[in-house]
Amino acid sequence: MRRQPKKTGDYGVGLMIHSVHMTDDVPRLNQFYEDVFGGLVYMGVDEPNWLPVEDRWAGLIMISDLCIETMAPNMPPDVQRPVGKFYSKFGRHLHSVGYRVDDLSGLADHLIAQGVYIGKPGGGRAEGIADLGPHPYFYPSPRDTSGLMVEMCGVDMLNDPRDLETWSSQVKMWETGHPLTIRRVAYVTLGVKDLGEATANYVKRMQAIPVHEGIDDTEQCKYQIMQLGDCLLRLAEPVESDSPLGEHVARWGNMIYGITFRVRDLDSAQAWLAHHGIGTSRPRPGLLAADPAGTYGAPYFFTTDDIPNDPFEE
């Protein structure tokens, strides 16, 4: 059976179509995800996909229910274009998430009415859906989304394995047939300077649903977990400046920080990462953290901890 995405808000924000990982070499990063995560490349299998309007190369890779878009600017990067500008500033780093939206025009009007800057593919401001031309997606400015770069898209990804009737069988392989034992994405973490402001912003502008809030003494942050479409976002404000999250927020401000997977066996995951030369730590018994130096600048976490009120656990 194909995936049945949960949706939020008046405009049908649904499947998280991908999370973008910026790099300088798409084939090399694809190989990393295949070797370490058991990733299934379904776009850019033999060579990266080229998109002229964004002046970039990319691939699409499934890891359990998460799609990673590996992306690199055309070299040398053009700092006048969004992809090249991002790479020139941040280098190898998580870049964004993207969502499938049923009513893209309605969402655009909703955001514009609240003063949100809507960015067109390739750059420039859109005053309405007609300004997007043939490209059915847009980017609210991160200044208006508490730092999250998010693509809102009106069409499905071509050949997305989650849209196939075989998906409910295929997705089990990451849990039962791979040493990382990944069950699903737990959440995507967005580091923020002001948790209250960010939470209010997501409820008002994005119509996100609060799920659970708390203080994480291990990661030294206070957080709010929100459901936005078919994924959980964790807004996290550091309470100590010398924590990894605190250092990231101090350096980059409000921005996507890391991705956490729900797994079945942390010991197996840790041994597999060590086999590939990736350093890890165990901040608490139910959490494994991979060293970003071994994962191309992307902080990855693996957990067996439950999330209270989790809408994705039956």
Phi and psi in degrees as GROMACS dihedral restraints (atoms count N, CA, C in turn):
[ dihedral_restraints ]
;  ai    aj    ak    al  type     phi  dphi    fc
    3     4     5     6     1   -69.7    20    10
    4     5     6     7     1   160.5    20    10
    6     7     8     9     1   -67.5    20    10
    7     8     9    10     1   138.4    20    10
    9    10    11    12     1  -106.6    20    10
   10    11    12    13     1    93.0    20    10
   12    13    14    15     1   -69.0    20    10
   13    14    15    16     1   141.4    20    10
   15    16    17    18     1   -78.9    20    10
   16    17    18    19     1   147.5    20    10
   18    19    20    21     1  -127.2    20    10
   19    20    21    22     1   151.9    20    10
   21    22    23    24     1  -131.0    20    10
   22    23    24    25     1   155.8    20    10
   24    25    26    27     1    79.8    20    10
   25    26    27    28     1   174.4    20    10
   27    28    29    30     1   -75.2    20    10
   28    29    30    31     1   -13.6    20    10
   30    31    32    33     1  -113.4    20    10
   31    32    33    34     1     7.6    20    10
   33    34    35    36     1    71.6    20    10
   34    35    36    37     1    49.9    20    10
   36    37    38    39     1   -71.7    20    10
   37    38    39    40     1   119.6    20    10
   39    40    41    42     1  -125.8    20    10
   40    41    42    43     1  -115.4    20    10
   42    43    44    45     1   -58.3    20    10
   43    44    45    46     1   132.6    20    10
   45    46    47    48     1   -77.8    20    10
   46    47    48    49     1   102.2    20    10
   48    49    50    51     1   -68.4    20    10
   49    50    51    52     1   -31.6    20    10
   51    52    53    54     1  -170.5    20    10
   52    53    54    55     1   163.9    20    10
   54    55    56    57     1  -120.9    20    10
   55    56    57    58     1   129.8    20    10
   57    58    59    60     1   -90.0    20    10
   58    59    60    61     1   132.9    20    10
   60    61    62    63     1  -114.3    20    10
   61    62    63    64     1   110.4    20    10
   63    64    65    66     1   -79.2    20    10
   64    65    66    67     1   140.4    20    10
   66    67    68    69     1  -151.1    20    10
   67    68    69    70     1  -172.2    20    10
   69    70    71    72     1  -116.0    20    10
   70    71    72    73     1    -2.6    20    10
   72    73    74    75     1  -149.9    20    10
   73    74    75    76     1    96.1    20    10
   75    76    77    78     1   -63.8    20    10
   76    77    78    79     1   -48.0    20    10
   78    79    80    81     1   -58.5    20    10
   79    80    81    82     1   -38.8    20    10
   81    82    83    84     1   -65.3    20    10
   82    83    84    85     1   -42.1    20    10
   84    85    86    87     1   -69.6    20    10
   85    86    87    88     1   -37.5    20    10
   87    88    89    90     1   -57.5    20    10
   88    89    90    91     1   -44.2    20    10
   90    91    92    93     1   -62.0    20    10
   91    92    93    94     1   -39.2    20    10
   93    94    95    96     1   -59.2    20    10
   94    95    96    97     1   -48.3    20    10
   96    97    98    99     1   -66.6    20    10
   97    98    99   100     1   -34.9    20    10
   99   100   101   102     1   -65.9    20    10
  100   101   102   103     1   -45.8    20    10
  102   103   104   105     1   -70.8    20    10
  103   104   105   106     1   -41.6    20    10
  105   106   107   108     1   -93.7    20    10
  106   107   108   109     1   -41.1    20    10
  108   109   110   111     1  -103.1    20    10
  109   110   111   112     1    -2.4    20    10
  111   112   113   114     1    67.1    20    10
  112   113   114   115     1    32.2    20    10
  114   115   116   117     1   -65.7    20    10
  115   116   117   118     1   144.8    20    10
  117   118   119   120     1  -106.1    20    10
  118   119   120   121     1   107.5    20    10
  120   121   122   123     1   -77.8    20    10
  121   122   123   124     1   123.8    20    10
  123   124   125   126     1  -122.9    20    10
  124   125   126   127     1    -2.7    20    10
  126   127   128   129     1  -138.0    20    10
  127   128   129   130     1   132.0    20    10
  129   130   131   132     1    79.9    20    10
  130   131   132   133     1    35.4    20    10
  132   133   134   135     1   -64.5    20    10
  133   134   135   136     1   -49.6    20    10
  135   136   137   138     1   -93.5    20    10
  136   137   138   139     1   -30.5    20    10
  138   139   140   141     1  -155.3    20    10
  139   140   141   142     1   152.5    20    10
  141   142   143   144     1   -61.7    20    10
  142   143   144   145     1   153.2    20    10
  144   145   146   147     1   -81.4    20    10
  145   146   147   148     1   135.6    20    10
  147   148   149   150     1  -107.1    20    10
  148   149   150   151     1   127.6    20    10
  150   151   152   153     1  -121.9    20    10
  151   152   153   154     1   105.0    20    10
  153   154   155   156     1   -59.2    20    10
  154   155   156   157     1   -40.7    20    10
  156   157   158   159     1   -61.9    20    10
  157   158   159   160     1   -27.1    20    10
  159   160   161   162     1  -104.8    20    10
  160   161   162   163     1    -4.3    20    10
  162   163   164   165     1    53.6    20    10
  163   164   165   166     1    50.9    20    10
  165   166   167   168     1  -145.4    20    10
  166   167   168   169     1   161.8    20    10
  168   169   170   171     1  -111.8    20    10
  169   170   171   172     1   147.8    20    10
  171   172   173   174     1  -158.5    20    10
  172   173   174   175     1   162.3    20    10
  174   175   176   177     1  -138.1    20    10
  175   176   177   178     1   161.5    20    10
  177   178   179   180     1  -123.6    20    10
  178   179   180   181     1   130.9    20    10
  180   181   182   183     1  -135.6    20    10
  181   182   183   184     1   130.3    20    10
  183   184   185   186     1   -91.3    20    10
  184   185   186   187     1   134.4    20    10
  186   187   188   189     1  -132.3    20    10
  187   188   189   190     1   100.7    20    10
  189   190   191   192     1    55.7    20    10
  190   191   192   193     1  -129.3    20    10
  192   193   194   195     1   -90.6    20    10
  193   194   195   196     1     8.3    20    10
  195   196   197   198     1  -102.7    20    10
  196   197   198   199     1   130.8    20    10
  198   199   200   201     1  -101.7    20    10
  199   200   201   202     1   125.0    20    10
  201   202   203   204     1  -101.8    20    10
  202   203   204   205     1   128.4    20    10
  204   205   206   207     1   -99.2    20    10
  205   206   207   208     1   110.9    20    10
  207   208   209   210     1   -80.9    20    10
  208   209   210   211     1   133.1    20    10
  210   211   212   213     1  -142.0    20    10
  211   212   213   214     1   141.4    20    10
  213   214   215   216     1  -142.8    20    10
  214   215   216   217     1   142.2    20    10
  216   217   218   219     1   -70.5    20    10
  217   218   219   220     1   155.5    20    10
  219   220   221   222     1   -62.6    20    10
  220   221   222   223     1   132.0    20    10
  222   223   224   225     1   -95.5    20    10
  223   224   225   226     1   141.9    20    10
  225   226   227   228     1   -70.6    20    10
  226   227   228   229     1   149.2    20    10
  228   229   230   231     1   -64.8    20    10
  229   230   231   232     1   137.8    20    10
  231   232   233   234     1   -90.2    20    10
  232   233   234   235     1   106.4    20    10
  234   235   236   237     1   -72.3    20    10
  235   236   237   238     1    -4.6    20    10
  237   238   239   240     1   -86.4    20    10
  238   239   240   241     1    -8.1    20    10
  240   241   242   243     1  -107.4    20    10
  241   242   243   244     1   146.3    20    10
  243   244   245   246     1   -55.8    20    10
  244   245   246   247     1   -43.5    20    10
  246   247   248   249     1   -66.9    20    10
  247   248   249   250     1   -47.2    20    10
  249   250   251   252     1   -63.2    20    10
  250   251   252   253     1   -37.6    20    10
  252   253   254   255     1   -64.4    20    10
  253   254   255   256     1   -43.5    20    10
  255   256   257   258     1   -62.9    20    10
  256   257   258   259     1   -48.8    20    10
  258   259   260   261     1   -61.6    20    10
  259   260   261   262     1   -40.3    20    10
  261   262   263   264     1   -63.3    20    10
  262   263   264   265     1   -29.8    20    10
  264   265   266   267     1   -88.6    20    10
  265   266   267   268     1   -44.6    20    10
  267   268   269   270     1  -106.6    20    10
  268   269   270   271     1   -19.4    20    10
  270   271   272   273     1    67.5    20    10
  271   272   273   274     1  -143.9    20    10
  273   274   275   276     1   -70.8    20    10
  274   275   276   277     1   116.8    20    10
  276   277   278   279     1  -168.1    20    10
  277   278   279   280     1   149.4    20    10
  279   280   281   282     1   -59.9    20    10
  280   281   282   283     1   140.4    20    10
  282   283   284   285     1  -112.3    20    10
  283   284   285   286     1   -46.8    20    10
  285   286   287   288     1  -170.0    20    10
  286   287   288   289     1   175.9    20    10
  288   289   290   291     1  -126.7    20    10
  289   290   291   292     1   164.5    20    10
  291   292   293   294     1  -137.8    20    10
  292   293   294   295     1   148.7    20    10
  294   295   296   297     1  -130.2    20    10
  295   296   297   298     1   143.2    20    10
  297   298   299   300     1   -81.7    20    10
  298   299   300   301     1   129.5    20    10
  300   301   302   303     1  -123.6    20    10
  301   302   303   304     1   130.6    20    10
  303   304   305   306     1   -66.9    20    10
  304   305   306   307     1   -47.6    20    10
  306   307   308   309     1  -115.2    20    10
  307   308   309   310     1    80.8    20    10
  309   310   311   312     1   -65.8    20    10
  310   311   312   313     1   -39.7    20    10
  312   313   314   315     1   -64.1    20    10
  313   314   315   316     1   -44.9    20    10
  315   316   317   318     1   -62.2    20    10
  316   317   318   319     1   -40.4    20    10
  318   319   320   321     1   -65.6    20    10
  319   320   321   322     1   -41.6    20    10
  321   322   323   324     1   -60.2    20    10
  322   323   324   325     1   -45.7    20    10
  324   325   326   327     1   -63.4    20    10
  325   326   327   328     1   -40.0    20    10
  327   328   329   330     1   -60.6    20    10
  328   329   330   331     1   -44.8    20    10
  330   331   332   333     1   -72.0    20    10
  331   332   333   334     1   -43.3    20    10
  333   334   335   336     1   -62.1    20    10
  334   335   336   337     1   -36.8    20    10
  336   337   338   339     1   -63.6    20    10
  337   338   339   340     1   -22.7    20    10
  339   340   341   342     1   -96.8    20    10
  340   341   342   343     1    10.4    20    10
  342   343   344   345     1    83.3    20    10
  343   344   345   346     1    14.6    20    10
  345   346   347   348     1   -78.3    20    10
  346   347   348   349     1   132.9    20    10
  348   349   350   351     1   -75.7    20    10
  349   350   351   352     1   124.8    20    10
  351   352   353   354     1  -105.5    20    10
  352   353   354   355     1   117.8    20    10
  354   355   356   357     1   -92.4    20    10
  355   356   357   358     1   137.3    20    10
  357   358   359   360     1   -83.4    20    10
  358   359   360   361     1   155.5    20    10
  360   361   362   363     1   -56.0    20    10
  361   362   363   364     1   129.6    20    10
  363   364   365   366     1    87.2    20    10
  364   365   366   367     1    -7.1    20    10
  366   367   368   369     1   110.3    20    10
  367   368   369   370     1   159.4    20    10
  369   370   371   372     1    99.3    20    10
  370   371   372   373     1   157.7    20    10
  372   373   374   375     1   -92.1    20    10
  373   374   375   376     1   139.2    20    10
  375   376   377   378     1  -105.1    20    10
  376   377   378   379     1   129.9    20    10
  378   379   380   381     1   -91.6    20    10
  379   380   381   382     1    -8.4    20    10
  381   382   383   384     1  -176.7    20    10
  382   383   384   385     1   175.6    20    10
  384   385   386   387     1   -63.3    20    10
  385   386   387   388     1   -28.6    20    10
  387   388   389   390     1   -65.0    20    10
  388   389   390   391     1   -26.2    20    10
  390   391   392   393     1   -71.3    20    10
  391   392   393   394     1   -12.4    20    10
  393   394   395   396     1   -77.7    20    10
  394   395   396   397     1   -15.5    20    10
  396   397   398   399     1    63.4    20    10
  397   398   399   400     1  -134.9    20    10
  399   400   401   402     1   -81.9    20    10
  400   401   402   403     1     1.1    20    10
  402   403   404   405     1  -103.0    20    10
  403   404   405   406     1   108.4    20    10
  405   406   407   408     1   -85.2    20    10
  406   407   408   409     1    54.1    20    10
  408   409   410   411     1  -158.0    20    10
  409   410   411   412     1   158.1    20    10
  411   412   413   414     1  -149.6    20    10
  412   413   414   415     1   169.3    20    10
  414   415   416   417     1  -126.6    20    10
  415   416   417   418     1   110.5    20    10
  417   418   419   420     1   -61.1    20    10
  418   419   420   421     1   141.7    20    10
  420   421   422   423     1   -60.6    20    10
  421   422   423   424     1   135.2    20    10
  423   424   425   426     1   -56.7    20    10
  424   425   426   427     1   -24.0    20    10
  426   427   428   429     1   -62.9    20    10
  427   428   429   430     1   -25.1    20    10
  429   430   431   432     1  -101.8    20    10
  430   431   432   433     1    -1.3    20    10
  432   433   434   435     1  -123.9    20    10
  433   434   435   436     1    29.7    20    10
  435   436   437   438     1    55.3    20    10
  436   437   438   439     1    34.2    20    10
  438   439   440   441     1    99.4    20    10
  439   440   441   442     1    -9.9    20    10
  441   442   443   444     1   -83.9    20    10
  442   443   444   445     1   122.4    20    10
  444   445   446   447     1   -79.6    20    10
  445   446   447   448     1   118.8    20    10
  447   448   449   450     1  -136.2    20    10
  448   449   450   451     1   128.3    20    10
  450   451   452   453     1   -93.4    20    10
  451   452   453   454     1   128.2    20    10
  453   454   455   456     1  -106.1    20    10
  454   455   456   457     1   121.2    20    10
  456   457   458   459     1  -125.5    20    10
  457   458   459   460     1   138.8    20    10
  459   460   461   462     1   -97.2    20    10
  460   461   462   463     1     2.9    20    10
  462   463   464   465     1  -132.4    20    10
  463   464   465   466     1   159.8    20    10
  465   466   467   468     1   -75.9    20    10
  466   467   468   469     1   156.7    20    10
  468   469   470   471     1   -76.2    20    10
  469   470   471   472     1   129.8    20    10
  471   472   473   474     1   -61.0    20    10
  472   473   474   475     1   129.6    20    10
  474   475   476   477     1    68.3    20    10
  475   476   477   478     1    20.2    20    10
  477   478   479   480     1   -60.0    20    10
  478   479   480   481     1   120.7    20    10
  480   481   482   483     1   -59.4    20    10
  481   482   483   484     1   -24.1    20    10
  483   484   485   486     1   -70.4    20    10
  484   485   486   487     1   -15.6    20    10
  486   487   488   489     1   -91.9    20    10
  487   488   489   490     1     2.5    20    10
  489   490   491   492     1   -93.4    20    10
  490   491   492   493     1   151.6    20    10
  492   493   494   495     1   -67.6    20    10
  493   494   495   496     1   -15.4    20    10
  495   496   497   498     1   -85.3    20    10
  496   497   498   499     1    -3.5    20    10
  498   499   500   501     1   -60.9    20    10
  499   500   501   502     1   -42.0    20    10
  501   502   503   504     1   -62.8    20    10
  502   503   504   505     1   -23.0    20    10
  504   505   506   507     1   -87.7    20    10
  505   506   507   508     1   -44.4    20    10
  507   508   509   510     1   -61.6    20    10
  508   509   510   511     1   -39.3    20    10
  510   511   512   513     1   -64.2    20    10
  511   512   513   514     1   -23.7    20    10
  513   514   515   516     1   -67.5    20    10
  514   515   516   517     1   -22.2    20    10
  516   517   518   519     1   -64.8    20    10
  517   518   519   520     1   -30.0    20    10
  519   520   521   522     1   -70.0    20    10
  520   521   522   523     1   -27.4    20    10
  522   523   524   525     1   -85.8    20    10
  523   524   525   526     1   -44.5    20    10
  525   526   527   528     1  -100.1    20    10
  526   527   528   529     1   -16.3    20    10
  528   529   530   531     1  -118.2    20    10
  529   530   531   532     1     7.0    20    10
  531   532   533   534     1  -134.7    20    10
  532   533   534   535     1   142.7    20    10
  534   535   536   537     1   -61.8    20    10
  535   536   537   538     1   -21.8    20    10
  537   538   539   540     1   -72.9    20    10
  538   539   540   541     1   -18.5    20    10
  540   541   542   543     1    52.1    20    10
  541   542   543   544     1    42.5    20    10
  543   544   545   546     1   -73.0    20    10
  544   545   546   547     1   125.2    20    10
  546   547   548   549     1   -89.6    20    10
  547   548   549   550     1   -40.6    20    10
  549   550   551   552     1  -177.2    20    10
  550   551   552   553     1   171.6    20    10
  552   553   554   555     1   -74.4    20    10
  553   554   555   556     1   129.3    20    10
  555   556   557   558     1   -79.9    20    10
  556   557   558   559     1   -54.3    20    10
  558   559   560   561     1  -169.0    20    10
  559   560   561   562     1   161.8    20    10
  561   562   563   564     1  -104.9    20    10
  562   563   564   565     1   129.2    20    10
  564   565   566   567     1   -97.8    20    10
  565   566   567   568     1   131.1    20    10
  567   568   569   570     1  -112.3    20    10
  568   569   570   571     1   116.2    20    10
  570   571   572   573     1   -76.5    20    10
  571   572   573   574     1   131.4    20    10
  573   574   575   576     1  -135.0    20    10
  574   575   576   577     1   156.0    20    10
  576   577   578   579     1   -84.4    20    10
  577   578   579   580     1   -29.0    20    10
  579   580   581   582     1  -136.0    20    10
  580   581   582   583     1   102.1    20    10
  582   583   584   585     1   -64.8    20    10
  583   584   585   586     1   -42.6    20    10
  585   586   587   588     1   -61.7    20    10
  586   587   588   589     1   -43.4    20    10
  588   589   590   591     1   -65.2    20    10
  589   590   591   592     1   -43.1    20    10
  591   592   593   594     1   -65.4    20    10
  592   593   594   595     1   -41.4    20    10
  594   595   596   597     1   -61.8    20    10
  595   596   597   598     1   -47.4    20    10
  597   598   599   600     1   -61.6    20    10
  598   599   600   601     1   -37.1    20    10
  600   601   602   603     1   -63.2    20    10
  601   602   603   604     1   -44.8    20    10
  603   604   605   606     1   -70.1    20    10
  604   605   606   607     1   -35.3    20    10
  606   607   608   609     1   -67.4    20    10
  607   608   609   610     1   -44.3    20    10
  609   610   611   612     1   -75.9    20    10
  610   611   612   613     1   -51.0    20    10
  612   613   614   615     1   -85.2    20    10
  613   614   615   616     1   -40.5    20    10
  615   616   617   618     1  -101.2    20    10
  616   617   618   619     1    -5.8    20    10
  618   619   620   621     1    57.4    20    10
  619   620   621   622     1    36.2    20    10
  621   622   623   624     1   -72.7    20    10
  622   623   624   625     1   157.6    20    10
  624   625   626   627     1  -111.2    20    10
  625   626   627   628     1   118.5    20    10
  627   628   629   630     1   -62.5    20    10
  628   629   630   631     1   135.4    20    10
  630   631   632   633     1  -113.3    20    10
  631   632   633   634     1   -48.7    20    10
  633   634   635   636     1  -162.0    20    10
  634   635   636   637     1   141.9    20    10
  636   637   638   639     1  -128.1    20    10
  637   638   639   640     1   157.1    20    10
  639   640   641   642     1  -179.4    20    10
  640   641   642   643     1  -171.9    20    10
  642   643   644   645     1  -122.3    20    10
  643   644   645   646     1   129.8    20    10
  645   646   647   648     1  -106.0    20    10
  646   647   648   649     1   102.9    20    10
  648   649   650   651     1   -68.0    20    10
  649   650   651   652     1   -28.8    20    10
  651   652   653   654     1   -70.8    20    10
  652   653   654   655     1   -49.1    20    10
  654   655   656   657     1   -86.6    20    10
  655   656   657   658     1    -2.2    20    10
  657   658   659   660     1    56.3    20    10
  658   659   660   661     1    57.6    20    10
  660   661   662   663     1  -152.0    20    10
  661   662   663   664     1   158.9    20    10
  663   664   665   666     1  -107.4    20    10
  664   665   666   667     1   148.0    20    10
  666   667   668   669     1  -146.3    20    10
  667   668   669   670     1   159.8    20    10
  669   670   671   672     1  -133.0    20    10
  670   671   672   673     1   121.5    20    10
  672   673   674   675     1   -92.4    20    10
  673   674   675   676     1   130.1    20    10
  675   676   677   678     1  -124.2    20    10
  676   677   678   679     1   145.9    20    10
  678   679   680   681     1   -94.8    20    10
  679   680   681   682     1   120.7    20    10
  681   682   683   684     1  -123.3    20    10
  682   683   684   685     1   105.9    20    10
  684   685   686   687     1    62.5    20    10
  685   686   687   688     1  -137.3    20    10
  687   688   689   690     1   -91.6    20    10
  688   689   690   691     1    35.0    20    10
  690   691   692   693     1  -156.5    20    10
  691   692   693   694     1   155.8    20    10
  693   694   695   696     1  -100.8    20    10
  694   695   696   697     1   134.4    20    10
  696   697   698   699     1  -107.0    20    10
  697   698   699   700     1   137.3    20    10
  699   700   701   702     1  -111.8    20    10
  700   701   702   703     1   110.5    20    10
  702   703   704   705     1   -83.4    20    10
  703   704   705   706     1   123.8    20    10
  705   706   707   708     1  -131.3    20    10
  706   707   708   709     1   123.0    20    10
  708   709   710   711     1  -105.6    20    10
  709   710   711   712     1   119.9    20    10
  711   712   713   714     1   -66.2    20    10
  712   713   714   715     1   143.5    20    10
  714   715   716   717     1  -104.5    20    10
  715   716   717   718     1    -9.3    20    10
  717   718   719   720     1  -130.9    20    10
  718   719   720   721     1   132.1    20    10
  720   721   722   723     1   -75.1    20    10
  721   722   723   724     1   -18.6    20    10
  723   724   725   726     1   -95.7    20    10
  724   725   726   727     1     6.5    20    10
  726   727   728   729     1   -78.3    20    10
  727   728   729   730     1   160.7    20    10
  729   730   731   732     1   -55.9    20    10
  730   731   732   733     1   -41.8    20    10
  732   733   734   735     1   -66.1    20    10
  733   734   735   736     1   -42.4    20    10
  735   736   737   738     1   -60.6    20    10
  736   737   738   739     1   -41.3    20    10
  738   739   740   741     1   -67.3    20    10
  739   740   741   742     1   -37.0    20    10
  741   742   743   744     1   -66.2    20    10
  742   743   744   745     1   -45.1    20    10
  744   745   746   747     1   -66.9    20    10
  745   746   747   748     1   -38.5    20    10
  747   748   749   750     1   -63.4    20    10
  748   749   750   751     1   -35.6    20    10
  750   751   752   753     1   -81.8    20    10
  751   752   753   754     1   -43.5    20    10
  753   754   755   756     1  -112.5    20    10
  754   755   756   757     1    -9.7    20    10
  756   757   758   759     1    76.7    20    10
  757   758   759   760     1  -155.5    20    10
  759   760   761   762     1   -66.1    20    10
  760   761   762   763     1   123.6    20    10
  762   763   764   765     1  -170.7    20    10
  763   764   765   766     1   155.0    20    10
  765   766   767   768     1   -57.3    20    10
  766   767   768   769     1   137.3    20    10
  768   769   770   771     1  -116.1    20    10
  769   770   771   772     1   -55.2    20    10
  771   772   773   774     1  -156.5    20    10
  772   773   774   775     1   171.7    20    10
  774   775   776   777     1  -126.3    20    10
  775   776   777   778     1   133.2    20    10
  777   778   779   780     1  -116.2    20    10
  778   779   780   781     1   129.2    20    10
  780   781   782   783     1  -100.7    20    10
  781   782   783   784     1   142.9    20    10
  783   784   785   786     1   -86.7    20    10
  784   785   786   787     1   123.2    20    10
  786   787   788   789     1  -125.0    20    10
  787   788   789   790     1   167.9    20    10
  789   790   791   792     1   -93.7    20    10
  790   791   792   793     1   -33.5    20    10
  792   793   794   795     1  -139.9    20    10
  793   794   795   796     1   103.0    20    10
  795   796   797   798     1   -68.5    20    10
  796   797   798   799     1   -35.9    20    10
  798   799   800   801     1   -63.4    20    10
  799   800   801   802     1   -42.3    20    10
  801   802   803   804     1   -63.2    20    10
  802   803   804   805     1   -43.4    20    10
  804   805   806   807     1   -62.2    20    10
  805   806   807   808     1   -42.9    20    10
  807   808   809   810     1   -65.3    20    10
  808   809   810   811     1   -42.6    20    10
  810   811   812   813     1   -63.9    20    10
  811   812   813   814     1   -39.5    20    10
  813   814   815   816     1   -65.6    20    10
  814   815   816   817     1   -43.2    20    10
  816   817   818   819     1   -64.0    20    10
  817   818   819   820     1   -41.0    20    10
  819   820   821   822     1   -62.1    20    10
  820   821   822   823     1   -37.6    20    10
  822   823   824   825     1   -58.8    20    10
  823   824   825   826     1   -31.1    20    10
  825   826   827   828     1   -95.9    20    10
  826   827   828   829     1    12.9    20    10
  828   829   830   831     1    75.2    20    10
  829   830   831   832     1    20.0    20    10
  831   832   833   834     1   -98.8    20    10
  832   833   834   835     1   120.7    20    10
  834   835   836   837     1   -69.8    20    10
  835   836   837   838     1   148.3    20    10
  837   838   839   840     1  -139.6    20    10
  838   839   840   841     1   165.5    20    10
  840   841   842   843     1  -141.7    20    10
  841   842   843   844     1   160.5    20    10
  843   844   845   846     1  -120.4    20    10
  844   845   846   847     1    85.4    20    10
  846   847   848   849     1   -57.6    20    10
  847   848   849   850     1   -30.9    20    10
  849   850   851   852     1  -152.2    20    10
  850   851   852   853     1   167.4    20    10
  852   853   854   855     1   -56.0    20    10
  853   854   855   856     1   -33.5    20    10
  855   856   857   858     1   -98.0    20    10
  856   857   858   859     1    14.4    20    10
  858   859   860   861     1  -138.2    20    10
  859   860   861   862     1   130.1    20    10
  861   862   863   864     1  -118.0    20    10
  862   863   864   865     1   130.5    20    10
  864   865   866   867     1  -115.6    20    10
  865   866   867   868     1   128.2    20    10
  867   868   869   870     1   -88.5    20    10
  868   869   870   871     1   142.8    20    10
  870   871   872   873     1   -71.2    20    10
  871   872   873   874     1   120.0    20    10
  873   874   875   876     1   -58.3    20    10
  874   875   876   877     1   -21.5    20    10
  876   877   878   879     1   -63.7    20    10
  877   878   879   880     1   -24.0    20    10
  879   880   881   882     1   -99.2    20    10
  880   881   882   883     1    -2.5    20    10
  882   883   884   885     1  -124.2    20    10
  883   884   885   886     1    34.0    20    10
  885   886   887   888     1    57.7    20    10
  886   887   888   889     1    41.1    20    10
  888   889   890   891     1    82.6    20    10
  889   890   891   892     1     2.3    20    10
  891   892   893   894     1  -103.3    20    10
  892   893   894   895     1   117.3    20    10
  894   895   896   897     1   -70.8    20    10
  895   896   897   898     1   114.6    20    10
  897   898   899   900     1  -111.9    20    10
  898   899   900   901     1   138.6    20    10
  900   901   902   903     1  -128.2    20    10
  901   902   903   904     1   154.1    20    10
  903   904   905   906     1  -134.8    20    10
  904   905   906   907     1   132.7    20    10
  906   907   908   909     1  -139.6    20    10
  907   908   909   910     1   152.9    20    10
  909   910   911   912     1  -112.5    20    10
  910   911   912   913     1     2.7    20    10
  912   913   914   915     1   -71.9    20    10
  913   914   915   916     1   144.1    20    10
  915   916   917   918     1   -79.7    20    10
  916   917   918   919     1   152.3    20    10
  918   919   920   921     1  -108.2    20    10
  919   920   921   922     1   118.0    20    10
  921   922   923   924     1   -57.2    20    10
  922   923   924   925     1   138.0    20    10
  924   925   926   927     1    65.8    20    10
  925   926   927   928     1    21.3    20    10
  927   928   929   930     1   -60.7    20    10
  928   929   930   931     1   115.7    20    10
  930   931   932   933     1   -74.4    20    10
  931   932   933   934     1    -8.0    20    10
  933   934   935   936     1  -102.8    20    10
  934   935   936   937     1     6.3    20    10
  936   937   938   939     1  -115.6    20    10
  937   938   939   940     1   123.0    20    10
